[in-house]
Amino acid sequence: MDDQVNANGNRIADDEKSSLVMVYTNYLLCWGEVITKELIRVSTWLRTNAAPDHITLYNARVLQVQQSAPQKPVGYREMHIPLPQITAFHLMPPNHDPLDYDPRDGLRKLEPITVMVGPYKFEGNLLIAEKASVQKYLEVTKETFTSLYDAEITYPMVTTSGKLKVPFLIFRFNDALLASASSPD
């Protein structure tokens, strides 16, 4: 197997690829490059048996999010993040994977929802059965990471942080609070 070197100096084998991702924990926002097998769909990687015990981010940038004022990101050549500490994960825009469902199947619907995980707020759509409710979905789901579609990400502690829009992210189900996307009248 002939290894190649990517733009950041990391070795990538012929059957591998490099992807820019964002990783959320309760205390840190991290972004950088992961190297995976070419066949892996990075957006759903953590939901599969191929998920590692630790994610290695190359050329990582890290921002502490529990501060009252925004801090400058700190850079690291490599950062190793234990999977149990990851609360959310997605490809860095504008990169994205194809949808992991067929929107024409008629069996499922996208339900607007607000997800709060640690200091982050994600507004997007949860994919549930056409005849189900969010409450029913919560009663039966057993997955570690849940998908959220057409997500808008904010960091409410810093109102000037702006919004990040991504077509798809996954969040750790047991660490999340879910709320109806619309407020009662």
ChimeraX attribute file (.defattr): number of C-alpha atoms within 10 A of each C-alpha:
attribute: neighborCount
match mode: 1-to-1
recipient: residues
	/A:1	6
	/A:2	8
	/A:3	12
	/A:4	13
	/A:5	10
	/A:6	12
	/A:7	8
	/A:8	11
	/A:9	10
	/A:10	15
	/A:11	15
	/A:12	17
	/A:13	17
	/A:14	12
	/A:15	12
	/A:16	15
	/A:17	17
	/A:18	20
	/A:19	16
	/A:20	21
	/A:21	21
	/A:22	21
	/A:23	21
	/A:24	25
	/A:25	23
	/A:26	17
	/A:27	14
	/A:28	18
	/A:29	19
	/A:30	22
	/A:31	25
	/A:32	24
	/A:33	24
	/A:34	20
	/A:35	20
	/A:36	19
	/A:37	15
	/A:38	13
	/A:39	9
	/A:40	15
	/A:41	15
	/A:42	24
	/A:43	22
	/A:44	20
	/A:45	16
	/A:46	22
	/A:47	16
	/A:48	11
	/A:49	7
	/A:50	11
	/A:51	15
	/A:52	12
	/A:53	12
	/A:54	14
	/A:55	18
	/A:56	17
	/A:57	24
	/A:58	22
	/A:59	19
	/A:60	22
	/A:61	21
	/A:62	21
	/A:63	18
	/A:64	18
	/A:65	21
	/A:66	16
	/A:67	11
	/A:68	9
	/A:69	10
	/A:70	14
	/A:71	12
	/A:72	10
	/A:73	14
	/A:74	11
	/A:75	16
	/A:76	13
	/A:77	11
	/A:78	15
	/A:79	20
	/A:80	12
	/A:81	17
	/A:82	13
	/A:83	14
	/A:84	11
	/A:85	16
	/A:86	21
	/A:87	22
	/A:88	26
	/A:89	25
	/A:90	25
	/A:91	24
	/A:92	20
	/A:93	13
	/A:94	9
	/A:95	12
	/A:96	19
	/A:97	13
	/A:98	9
	/A:99	11
	/A:100	11
	/A:101	9
	/A:102	9
	/A:103	12
	/A:104	8
	/A:105	8
	/A:106	9
	/A:107	11
	/A:108	17
	/A:109	17
	/A:110	16
	/A:111	19
	/A:112	20
	/A:113	20
	/A:114	21
	/A:115	25
	/A:116	19
	/A:117	21
	/A:118	19
	/A:119	17
	/A:120	20
	/A:121	21
	/A:122	25
	/A:123	22
	/A:124	25
	/A:125	22
	/A:126	22
	/A:127	19
	/A:128	17
	/A:129	16
	/A:130	12
	/A:131	9
	/A:132	12
	/A:133	12
	/A:134	17
	/A:135	9
	/A:136	12
	/A:137	14
	/A:138	12
	/A:139	9
	/A:140	8
	/A:141	10
	/A:142	11
	/A:143	11
	/A:144	15
	/A:145	21
	/A:146	19
	/A:147	23
	/A:148	25
	/A:149	22
	/A:150	17
	/A:151	25
	/A:152	20
	/A:153	19
	/A:154	20
	/A:155	18
	/A:156	13
	/A:157	16
	/A:158	15
	/A:159	9
	/A:160	10
	/A:161	11
	/A:162	11
	/A:163	15
	/A:164	13
	/A:165	17
	/A:166	20
	/A:167	20
	/A:168	23
	/A:169	25
	/A:170	21
	/A:171	23
	/A:172	22
	/A:173	20
	/A:174	13
	/A:175	18
	/A:176	18
	/A:177	12
	/A:178	18
	/A:179	14
	/A:180	13
	/A:181	14
	/A:182	9
	/A:183	6
	/A:184	5
	/A:185	3
